[in-house]
Amino acid sequence: MNQSSFNFGNAIGAWAGSHMVVTQWSYAGLPVLSACFALVGLGLVGLATHFQHRNASKAVPAAVVTHPASARP
């Protein structure tokens, strides 16, 4: 995650909010819109977490390296 994703989110929110004000929703629809954006964001976080855990479980474990002093014949 970097700063440009936050900037993009701000721009999309401002764009969508301006369209809500211009249409029949007016200012009454802005809380509904922001709640929808929050749910979409929560869903994306859940999706990213799912894929992160799925990829971590498929990782091949590293070989176990023993210390030379503990390896006695």
NORBEL-V489042 format. One record per run of one state. SS is the DSSP state (a for helix, b for strand, c for the rest). FROM is the first residue (numbers start at 0). LEN is the number of residues. Records with the same first field share a line. If there is no record, write none. Layout:
# NORBEL-V489042
SS=FROM-LEN  FROM-LEN
This chain:
# NORBEL-V489042
c=0-2  22-3  57-10  70-3
a=2-20  25-32  67-3
